[in-house]
Amino acid sequence: MLAKQFEEIMDRLNIFPGDVLFVHSSWDRLRFLDLSPLEIIDRLKKRVGERGLLCMPTYPWLYPMSLFDPQKIFCPSTTPSAVGFLTEIFRRCPDVYRSANPFLPVAAYGSRAYELVSGQENVKDLFGNESVFGQLLKLKAKQLGLGVSVGLSTFIHMADWKLRHLTNFKIGEEVIVSTLNLKDHLLKNVPFLIIPETILKVVNSSILFEKREDLMSQINFKTVEGNFFYSYYIHNMLKIAFEEAENALRTNDMPCWYIQKPSDNTVKKGI
């Protein structure tokens, strides 16, 4: 019966074969379904099918509990995900591929999964057109939230990243990653762009949804036993996020959008 309930939730969220999904999840909020992580993953795979794409974040750090450490060796096939139990089980699946960006690695399933994540060790722009996130945006991906709020979104960072030329403080920072352990070779001292800890986005993007009713109206959502499930098209959210971010930057009215925590009293012009 509970397995049927999961399918009913997916129906309510308009998740169909061929969909491109980026899934944020909380395993603790999914336990009531009485399904194992693999059972949930298998049901999601069947939902999107081979024509679709199922993607999950598999970041090896989770602020503020753990910070990104560029001195640690990153291996796509073995470095654990720190952003949820479901994501860790997903990345271990034999038919799932994981990108080699050590800061924001993404795992993907589907006929286009390998194409999506391959070569990311050579893509330096964190949210550029060739990044996994840029590609998913072009594919009109949906964000699927399983037991989490709309305030959880990696893509919300694209707004300030794309508009960083308007800021007088650092949005991106280059770090040297000591070692990437790829399938058949090692890469040493590889430069990557990351989001520095001195700049914190208002990570809870529910502020954006609360402010813009036109965006909130585009969400498909369902609440089951106090657990929140939702889906929306990421490009629709970002269109409005870009508007809000650009307005905040141009009017210098940033407290509603940014929290700045400089390491010293100097405001630096960054990338």
C-alpha positions in Angstrom: 0.0 0.0 0.0 2.8 2.4 0.9 4.6 1.6 -2.4 1.4 2.5 -4.2 1.4 5.8 -2.2 4.8 6.6 -3.6 3.5 6.2 -7.1 0.5 8.4 -6.3 2.9 11.1 -5.0 4.9 10.9 -8.3 1.6 11.2 -10.3 0.6 14.2 -8.3 4.0 15.8 -9.0 3.6 15.2 -12.7 6.7 13.0 -13.0 6.6 11.3 -16.4 8.8 9.1 -18.7 11.4 11.1 -20.4 11.7 13.7 -17.6 15.0 15.1 -16.6 15.1 15.2 -12.8 17.5 16.7 -10.2 16.5 15.2 -6.9 17.1 16.8 -3.5 16.0 14.4 -0.7 15.9 13.6 3.0 16.0 9.9 3.8 14.6 10.5 7.3 11.5 12.0 5.7 11.0 9.0 3.4 11.1 6.2 6.0 7.3 6.3 6.5 7.0 4.8 3.0 8.6 1.6 4.2 10.7 1.3 1.0 14.4 0.8 1.0 16.7 3.4 -0.7 17.2 1.0 -3.6 13.4 0.5 -4.0 12.9 4.3 -4.2 15.8 4.7 -6.6 14.4 1.9 -8.8 11.0 3.4 -8.8 12.5 6.8 -9.9 14.5 5.1 -12.6 11.4 3.4 -14.0 9.5 6.7 -13.8 12.0 8.6 -16.1 12.9 5.5 -18.1 16.0 5.2 -20.4 14.9 8.3 -22.4 15.0 10.5 -19.2 17.7 11.4 -16.8 17.7 10.9 -13.0 20.3 13.1 -11.3 21.3 13.6 -7.7 23.9 15.8 -5.9 26.7 13.8 -4.4 28.8 16.5 -2.9 31.6 15.3 -0.5 31.0 18.2 1.9 28.0 19.7 3.7 28.3 23.2 5.1 28.6 23.9 8.0 29.1 20.3 9.3 32.0 19.7 6.9 33.9 22.0 4.6 35.3 21.4 1.2 39.0 20.3 1.5 40.9 20.7 -1.8 43.8 18.7 -0.2 41.7 15.5 -0.1 41.9 13.1 -2.9 38.7 13.0 -4.9 37.7 9.8 -6.6 34.3 9.7 -8.4 33.9 6.0 -7.8 34.7 5.9 -4.1 34.5 9.3 -2.5 31.3 9.2 -0.4 28.5 11.7 -0.8 27.9 13.8 2.3 24.5 15.1 1.2 22.1 12.3 2.2 21.8 8.6 2.4 19.7 8.2 -0.7 22.4 10.1 -2.8 25.1 7.8 -1.5 23.2 4.6 -2.4 22.4 6.1 -5.8 26.0 6.9 -6.7 27.0 3.3 -5.9 24.6 1.8 -8.4 26.4 0.1 -11.3 24.3 1.9 -14.0 25.0 5.4 -12.5 27.7 7.7 -13.6 29.3 10.5 -11.5 31.0 13.7 -12.6 34.6 14.4 -11.6 34.0 17.9 -10.3 35.4 17.6 -6.8 33.3 20.5 -5.4 29.9 19.7 -6.8 29.9 16.2 -8.3 26.6 15.0 -9.7 25.5 11.4 -10.2 23.2 10.5 -13.1 21.2 7.6 -14.6 19.8 7.3 -18.1 20.8 6.9 -21.7 22.4 10.4 -21.7 24.0 10.1 -18.2 27.5 9.4 -19.3 27.4 12.3 -21.8 26.1 14.6 -19.1 28.9 13.9 -16.6 31.9 13.0 -18.7 34.8 15.4 -18.9 33.7 17.6 -16.0 37.3 17.5 -14.7 38.1 19.8 -17.6 35.2 22.2 -17.0 36.3 25.1 -14.8 33.2 27.3 -14.8 31.1 25.9 -11.9 27.8 26.9 -13.5 28.8 27.5 -17.1 27.0 26.1 -20.1 29.3 23.0 -20.2 28.9 22.2 -16.6 26.4 19.6 -15.5 24.1 22.4 -14.1 24.3 24.4 -17.4 23.5 21.3 -19.4 20.5 20.4 -17.1 19.2 23.9 -17.5 19.3 23.5 -21.3 17.5 20.2 -21.0 14.7 21.9 -19.0 15.2 19.8 -15.9 12.8 19.6 -13.1 13.8 19.8 -9.5 12.1 17.0 -7.4 12.0 17.4 -3.7 11.5 14.3 -1.6 10.9 15.3 2.0 12.7 18.6 1.8 11.6 22.2 1.4 11.7 24.4 -1.7 14.5 26.2 0.2 17.0 23.5 -0.8 18.4 24.1 -4.2 21.9 24.1 -5.7 20.6 25.9 -8.8 19.7 29.0 -6.8 23.5 29.8 -6.8 23.4 30.2 -10.5 21.7 33.6 -10.1 24.6 35.3 -8.3 27.2 33.3 -10.3 25.8 34.6 -13.6 25.7 38.1 -12.3 29.0 38.2 -10.5 30.3 40.9 -12.8 28.0 43.3 -10.9 29.4 42.5 -7.5 32.3 44.2 -5.6 32.9 41.1 -3.6 34.0 37.6 -4.5 31.4 35.1 -5.8 33.8 32.6 -7.1 37.3 31.5 -5.9 39.9 29.4 -7.6 41.4 26.6 -5.6 44.0 23.9 -6.5 42.7 20.4 -5.9 45.6 18.2 -5.0 44.5 14.9 -6.7 41.7 13.6 -8.9 41.7 9.8 -9.0 40.0 9.0 -12.3 39.3 5.6 -13.7 42.6 5.2 -15.6 44.8 8.0 -14.4 45.6 10.6 -11.8 45.4 14.4 -12.2 47.5 16.5 -9.9 47.1 20.1 -8.8 44.0 20.8 -10.8 42.5 24.4 -10.6 38.7 24.6 -10.0 36.3 27.4 -9.2 34.3 27.0 -6.0 31.9 29.2 -4.0 34.0 30.7 -1.2 32.9 30.3 2.4 33.2 34.1 2.8 30.0 34.6 0.7 26.9 32.8 1.8 23.8 32.9 -0.4 20.5 33.1 1.4 20.5 29.3 0.8 16.8 29.0 1.8 15.4 29.9 -1.5 11.9 29.6 0.0 12.3 33.4 0.5 12.2 33.7 -3.3 9.0 31.5 -3.5 7.3 33.4 -0.7 8.1 36.8 -2.4 7.0 35.7 -5.9 3.5 34.2 -5.9 3.9 33.7 -9.7 6.7 31.3 -9.0 4.9 29.5 -6.1 1.9 28.9 -8.3 4.1 26.8 -10.7 5.0 24.2 -8.0 3.4 20.8 -8.0 3.3 19.7 -4.4 1.9 17.2 -2.0 2.1 16.8 1.8 1.9 13.2 3.2 2.1 12.7 7.0 3.8 16.0 7.4 6.4 15.3 4.7 6.7 17.7 1.8 7.1 16.6 -1.8 7.3 18.9 -4.8 8.5 19.5 -8.3 9.0 22.5 -10.5 10.9 23.4 -13.7 14.3 24.8 -12.8 14.5 27.3 -15.6 11.2 28.9 -14.5 12.7 29.4 -11.0 16.0 30.8 -12.3 14.3 33.3 -14.6 12.7 34.9 -11.6 15.8 34.4 -9.5 17.9 36.3 -12.1 15.4 39.2 -12.0 15.5 39.4 -8.2 19.3 39.0 -8.0 20.0 41.6 -10.7 17.6 44.1 -9.1 19.2 43.6 -5.7 22.7 44.0 -7.1 21.9 47.1 -9.2 20.1 48.8 -6.3 22.7 47.7 -3.8 19.8 46.3 -1.7 21.5 43.0 -1.0 20.6 42.1 2.6 17.5 40.3 1.3 19.6 38.2 -1.0 23.2 37.9 0.3 24.9 37.4 3.6 28.5 38.6 3.4 31.0 37.2 5.9 34.4 38.6 4.9 37.5 37.0 6.5 38.8 40.6 7.0 37.6 44.1 6.5 38.6 44.3 2.9 36.0 43.9 0.2 37.7 42.2 -2.7 36.7 42.3 -6.4 36.4 38.6 -7.3 35.6 36.3 -10.2 
